[in-house]
Amino acid sequence: MPNDIMRRGFLNATADAPEGERAHGRRAPGARAHAGPHAVFPHARAWTSSAGAAMNALVLLHGDLDHPDGFERFGRAVNLPSTVVWSLGGTLNARGVEDDGTDGRKLRRWVVSADEGASAETRRGQLARASRAVRRALRHLRDACGWELSRVHVFGFSDGGAVALDVAARMTGRERLGSCAVVAAALPEPERLEMCDEAPTPVMLVAGTRDEVVPIERVRETAAALTRRHPGCGADVREFDKTHAMVSSVEETRALMEFWAKTLTLPRAKASDYGDDVVELSAGAS
């Protein structure tokens, strides 16, 4: 398996990508000339790494009351080689209402919290609709843009991570994704997962042992449920001494990079091919 090249800028995102690195007009080899998830997601941003032709798609799902612009910057900072990044906006506006995304309000969300009075049934329905919308966007990548789903990877934080996990649990077998990685996220009702004998999407959950929003116990229960549902899934939980927050340490960064090193499709290359600011991680590194 090729070595996987990761840039050190992961923890130091900047607002602007270098000139010419926008994804518009750049497609994976063989991809057809159609719009990406923009066609089905009004709030979507795209950016392509300069490190080689796009061979992977990383789809980002932000947390509550956030906007895809922020996660687009995160995608630039990660700068995975040969990877196009699509950052999707939540299916609800800031008031928790489903809309077409054209009301000009920047903050988006996926589900309304129980603290705001949303019932379990309401939240279950919102999560299901958000998951369907994301799966529709991923199938659009396959059907209209020529992407193999095995080269599509999803990453989510908090509520966006819950959506990503639901998507990954449902996209199996011939629709199996390349991977799903989440931070500070869990399925709200992992016990509802049914058994599935199709090949699963690989999953990694980065969790904080002091997270009071998504307690570590729920993360462990989610991983256990995914493993029971898909024997051999091996949903990996990586625990860190942190609260409910995005990636903020070198250790978390390394965990994600090692996971992607095992799941991304990349050309054979050396770190030196990409410049002095590059860290080379071999698959299976620890």
C-alpha positions as CSV (number, residue, x, y, z in Angstrom):
1,M,0.0,0.0,0.0
2,P,1.4,3.4,-0.8
3,N,2.8,5.7,1.8
4,D,0.3,8.5,2.7
5,I,1.4,12.1,2.8
6,M,-0.1,14.5,5.3
7,R,0.7,18.2,5.7
8,R,1.6,19.8,9.0
9,G,-0.9,22.6,8.5
10,F,-3.7,20.6,10.0
11,L,-3.7,22.5,13.3
12,N,-3.0,25.9,11.6
13,A,-5.8,26.5,9.1
14,T,-5.6,29.7,7.1
15,A,-8.5,31.5,5.5
16,D,-7.3,31.4,1.9
17,A,-6.1,28.6,-0.3
18,P,-3.2,29.3,-2.8
19,E,-4.3,30.7,-6.1
20,G,-5.6,28.0,-8.5
21,E,-6.5,25.4,-5.8
22,R,-10.2,25.9,-6.0
23,A,-12.0,22.8,-7.0
24,H,-14.2,24.4,-9.6
25,G,-13.3,23.0,-13.0
26,R,-11.1,20.3,-11.6
27,R,-12.3,16.8,-11.6
28,A,-11.1,13.3,-10.8
29,P,-9.9,11.3,-13.8
30,G,-12.9,10.0,-15.7
31,A,-15.3,12.2,-13.7
32,R,-18.1,13.7,-15.8
33,A,-18.6,17.4,-16.0
34,H,-21.4,17.9,-13.6
35,A,-21.7,19.8,-10.3
36,G,-20.8,18.1,-7.1
37,P,-23.1,18.0,-4.0
38,H,-23.9,21.7,-4.9
39,A,-26.6,20.3,-7.1
40,V,-28.4,18.8,-4.1
41,F,-27.0,20.9,-1.2
42,P,-27.6,24.6,-1.4
43,H,-24.9,25.2,1.2
44,A,-21.8,23.5,-0.1
45,R,-18.2,24.5,-0.5
46,A,-15.4,22.8,-2.5
47,W,-11.7,22.8,-2.5
48,T,-9.0,20.5,-4.1
49,S,-5.6,19.7,-2.7
50,S,-2.7,20.7,-4.9
51,A,-0.9,17.4,-4.1
52,G,-1.8,15.4,-7.1
53,A,-4.9,14.6,-9.2
54,A,-8.0,14.1,-7.2
55,M,-8.5,10.4,-6.4
56,N,-10.6,10.7,-3.2
57,A,-13.5,12.9,-2.1
58,L,-13.7,14.0,1.6
59,V,-17.2,15.1,2.5
60,L,-17.3,17.3,5.7
61,L,-20.3,17.7,8.0
62,H,-20.1,20.5,10.5
63,G,-21.4,20.7,14.0
64,D,-24.5,22.6,15.4
65,L,-25.0,26.2,14.5
66,D,-22.0,26.3,12.2
67,H,-21.5,26.9,8.5
68,P,-19.7,24.9,5.7
69,D,-17.2,27.7,5.2
70,G,-15.5,26.9,8.5
71,F,-15.2,23.2,7.6
72,E,-13.9,24.1,4.1
73,R,-11.0,25.9,5.9
74,F,-10.6,22.7,8.0
75,G,-10.4,20.7,4.8
76,R,-7.7,23.0,3.4
77,A,-5.7,22.7,6.6
78,V,-5.9,18.9,6.4
79,N,-4.8,19.1,2.8
80,L,-5.0,15.4,2.1
81,P,-3.1,14.6,-1.1
82,S,-5.1,13.7,-4.2
83,T,-8.3,14.6,-2.4
84,V,-11.2,17.0,-3.2
85,V,-13.0,18.4,-0.2
86,W,-16.8,19.1,-0.1
87,S,-18.2,20.8,2.9
88,L,-22.0,20.4,3.2
89,G,-24.2,22.7,5.2
90,G,-26.8,21.4,7.7
91,T,-30.3,20.7,6.4
92,L,-31.9,23.0,9.0
93,N,-31.5,26.8,9.4
94,A,-30.5,28.3,12.7
95,R,-34.1,28.2,13.9
96,G,-34.3,24.5,13.3
97,V,-36.5,24.7,10.3
98,E,-35.9,22.8,7.1
99,D,-35.5,25.2,4.1
100,D,-34.0,25.5,0.7
101,G,-30.9,27.3,2.0
102,T,-31.6,30.5,0.2
103,D,-32.8,32.7,3.1
104,G,-29.3,34.2,3.6
105,R,-28.8,32.9,7.1
106,K,-25.3,31.5,7.5
107,L,-25.6,29.3,10.5
108,R,-26.9,25.8,9.8
109,R,-27.7,22.7,11.8
110,W,-28.7,19.1,11.4
111,V,-31.0,18.4,14.4
112,V,-32.5,20.5,17.2
113,S,-31.3,19.6,20.7
114,A,-33.4,18.1,23.4
115,D,-32.5,21.1,25.6
116,E,-34.5,23.2,23.2
117,G,-37.6,21.0,23.8
118,A,-37.2,18.7,20.8
119,S,-38.7,15.3,21.4
120,A,-36.8,12.1,20.7
121,E,-39.2,11.4,17.8
122,T,-38.6,14.9,16.3
123,R,-34.8,14.5,16.6
124,R,-35.0,10.9,15.2
125,G,-36.9,12.3,12.1
126,Q,-34.5,15.2,11.6
127,L,-31.5,12.9,11.8
128,A,-33.1,10.4,9.3
129,R,-33.9,13.2,6.8
130,A,-30.4,14.7,7.2
131,S,-28.9,11.2,6.6
132,R,-31.0,10.7,3.5
133,A,-30.0,14.1,2.1
134,V,-26.3,13.3,2.6
135,R,-26.7,9.9,1.1
136,R,-28.5,11.5,-1.9
137,A,-25.5,13.9,-2.3
138,L,-23.0,11.0,-2.2
139,R,-25.0,9.0,-4.8
140,H,-25.0,12.2,-6.9
141,L,-21.2,12.1,-6.7
142,R,-21.3,8.5,-8.0
143,D,-24.0,8.8,-10.6
144,A,-23.5,12.4,-12.0
145,C,-19.8,12.9,-11.3
146,G,-18.3,9.4,-11.8
147,W,-16.9,8.9,-8.3
148,E,-16.7,5.4,-6.9
149,L,-18.2,5.4,-3.4
150,S,-15.2,3.4,-2.2
151,R,-13.2,6.6,-2.7
152,V,-15.7,8.8,-0.9
153,H,-14.9,9.5,2.8
154,V,-17.1,11.3,5.3
155,F,-16.0,13.3,8.3
156,G,-18.3,14.9,10.9
157,F,-18.2,16.8,14.2
158,S,-20.8,16.6,16.9
159,D,-24.3,16.6,15.3
160,G,-22.6,16.4,11.9
161,G,-20.8,13.4,13.2
162,A,-24.0,11.7,14.2
163,V,-25.3,12.2,10.7
164,A,-22.0,10.8,9.3
165,L,-22.3,7.7,11.5
166,D,-25.9,7.1,10.4
167,V,-24.8,7.5,6.8
168,A,-21.9,5.1,7.2
169,A,-24.2,2.5,9.0
170,R,-26.5,2.5,6.0
171,M,-24.0,2.6,3.2
172,T,-22.7,-0.9,3.1
173,G,-22.0,-3.6,0.5
174,R,-22.0,-2.1,-3.0
175,E,-22.5,1.3,-1.5
176,R,-19.7,1.0,1.1
177,L,-17.8,4.2,1.5
178,G,-14.1,4.6,1.8
179,S,-14.3,5.5,5.5
180,C,-16.2,7.5,8.1
181,A,-14.3,9.5,10.8
182,V,-16.1,11.5,13.5
183,V,-15.1,13.7,16.4
184,A,-17.2,14.2,19.6
185,A,-20.1,12.2,18.1
186,A,-22.2,9.2,18.6
187,L,-25.5,7.7,17.4
188,P,-28.4,8.8,19.6
189,E,-30.0,5.4,19.6
190,P,-27.3,2.8,18.7
191,E,-29.5,0.0,20.1
192,R,-31.9,0.5,17.1
193,L,-29.3,-0.6,14.6
194,E,-30.3,-3.9,12.9
195,M,-27.9,-6.7,11.9
196,C,-26.3,-6.4,8.4
197,D,-24.2,-9.0,6.6
198,E,-22.9,-6.7,3.9
199,A,-19.4,-5.2,3.9
200,P,-19.4,-2.2,6.2
201,T,-17.9,1.3,5.9
202,P,-14.7,1.5,8.1
203,V,-15.4,3.9,11.1
204,M,-13.2,5.7,13.6
205,L,-14.6,7.8,16.5
206,V,-12.4,10.4,18.2
207,A,-13.8,11.1,21.7
208,G,-13.2,13.2,24.8
209,T,-13.2,11.5,28.2
210,R,-14.5,14.7,29.7
211,D,-17.1,15.4,27.0
212,E,-20.4,16.3,28.8
213,V,-22.4,16.8,25.5
214,V,-21.5,13.4,24.0
215,P,-20.4,11.3,27.0
216,I,-17.7,8.7,26.3
217,E,-20.1,5.9,27.3
218,R,-22.3,6.8,24.3
219,V,-19.4,6.8,22.0
220,R,-18.3,3.3,23.2
221,E,-21.9,2.1,22.9
222,T,-22.0,3.3,19.3
223,A,-18.8,1.6,18.4
224,A,-20.0,-1.6,20.1
225,A,-23.3,-1.5,18.2
226,L,-21.6,-0.9,14.8
227,T,-19.3,-3.8,15.5
228,R,-22.2,-6.1,16.5
229,R,-24.2,-5.0,13.4
230,H,-21.3,-5.6,11.1
231,P,-19.1,-8.4,12.4
232,G,-15.5,-7.4,11.4
233,C,-16.4,-3.7,11.2
234,G,-13.9,-3.0,14.0
235,A,-15.2,0.5,14.7
236,D,-12.2,2.1,16.4
237,V,-12.6,4.5,19.3
238,R,-9.7,6.8,20.1
239,E,-10.1,8.5,23.5
240,F,-8.4,11.7,24.6
241,D,-8.4,13.9,27.7
242,K,-10.7,16.7,26.3
243,T,-14.2,18.1,26.4
244,H,-16.6,18.6,23.6
245,A,-14.4,20.2,21.0
246,M,-13.0,19.7,17.5
247,V,-9.5,18.4,16.8
248,S,-7.1,20.4,19.0
249,S,-4.0,18.3,19.6
250,V,-1.1,16.6,17.7
251,E,-2.2,13.3,19.1
252,E,-5.8,13.6,17.7
253,T,-4.3,14.8,14.4
254,R,-2.1,11.7,14.2
255,A,-4.9,9.4,15.0
256,L,-7.0,10.8,12.1
257,M,-4.0,10.8,9.7
258,E,-3.2,7.2,10.5
259,F,-6.8,6.2,9.9
260,W,-6.9,8.0,6.6
261,A,-3.5,6.5,5.7
262,K,-5.2,3.1,5.8
263,T,-8.3,4.1,3.8
264,L,-7.4,6.7,1.2
265,T,-6.5,5.8,-2.3
266,L,-3.2,7.5,-3.2
267,P,-0.5,7.2,-5.8
268,R,2.8,5.8,-4.7
269,A,4.9,8.7,-3.6
270,K,7.5,9.9,-1.1
271,A,7.1,12.8,1.4
272,S,9.9,14.6,-0.4
273,D,7.8,14.8,-3.5
274,Y,5.5,17.2,-1.7
275,G,7.9,19.6,-0.1
276,D,9.6,20.2,3.3
277,D,6.3,20.9,5.2
278,V,5.1,17.3,4.8
279,V,4.9,14.5,7.3
280,E,5.0,10.9,5.8
281,L,2.9,8.3,7.6
282,S,3.1,4.7,6.5
283,A,0.0,2.6,6.6
284,G,-0.4,0.9,9.9
285,A,1.9,3.3,11.7
286,S,1.4,3.7,15.4
